[in-house]
Amino acid sequence: MNMHRAADTPSAFRERWNGWLNFPVADSLIPFSYQFPPLDRLVDAVRRDEEARILSGRRGDHMDETDISRQFRSLPIQEALDSPFQMSHFDLSRFQGPGGILEGLEEQVMVP
């Protein structure tokens, strides 16, 4: 299965959901009108949080799990986005409150 192709059926979505990689979702499967923030603003906000996990993300026989947090946070945002990285955060509520980069996500996307 091509992971870069958007999941465009409920079965394709369910099949990919159990994996560890993020994947694109076709517009036809998105029943909400939440306006996601621009990628550069989202990555910048998450990378500044001390709980963000930022790894090299380089691929070879396996993904390089070298912690690059310090270096990644010091880069200008466009340079950071142009570099290979894998970033995760396990507490999105930190970004969802009033004025947060993901304000409204819980009510408009997660709950429905």
C-alpha positions, 0 to 999 in steps of 0.5 A: 500500500502506498502510504503517501496516497490519501486514505480515501475509503473507510477501510483504507483509513482503518487499515492505516490507523493501526500503523505508526506512521501519519498518513493523508486523508482524502477530503471525502472522509473529513466530515468537519470544517475545522480550519487547521493552522498552517503547517509552519505555525503548527510545527513551530508551536509544537517544537517549542513545547518541552514535551515534544519528542523530535527525532532525526527521522532519517530513513535507512534500514530503519528510522534513525531515532537520534534525538535532534530536539535542541538543534531542531528548535534552534533552526529557522522554521523553514530550514527545520521544515526542509530537514528530515525529522519525526516529531510527536507529542502525546498531550495535544490538550496543551495546544487546544485551549483558548488562543492555542494553535489547535483551539477548537480541535477537540470540539470540532474534530475529535468529538464528532 
